[in-house]
Amino acid sequence: PGVKSAVVTFRRRTDLPPGVTDIPLSENGDLAEAAQNLFAVLRAVDASDADRIWAETVPDHGLGRAINDRLRRAAALD
């Protein structure tokens, strides 16, 4: 079997390769919804069976700056 990958995305994505799990922060790209869902999504992806976890950044303004900062901090954890 291949490597299982998950991607934390800003909004729902349909263009990811087969076998890559999409875990959206917001269904429609809303920063407030993304901020509200951030920690639940991080817990869910951590509990998943993914071997590799990727995260895309969100627009870097307002709440987006805080979300991106938290994603960078989570990426630095072992």
JOTA-V370586 format. One record per run of one state. SS is the DSSP state (~ for helix, > for strand, _ for the rest). FROM is the first residue (numbers start at 0). TO is the last residue. If there is no record, write none. Layout:
ss: <SS,SS>
from: <FROM,FROM>
to: <TO,TO>
This chain:
ss: <_,>,_,>,_,~,_,>,_,~,_>
from: <0,4,11,19,26,30,47,51,55,62,76>
to: <3,10,18,25,29,46,50,54,61,75,77>
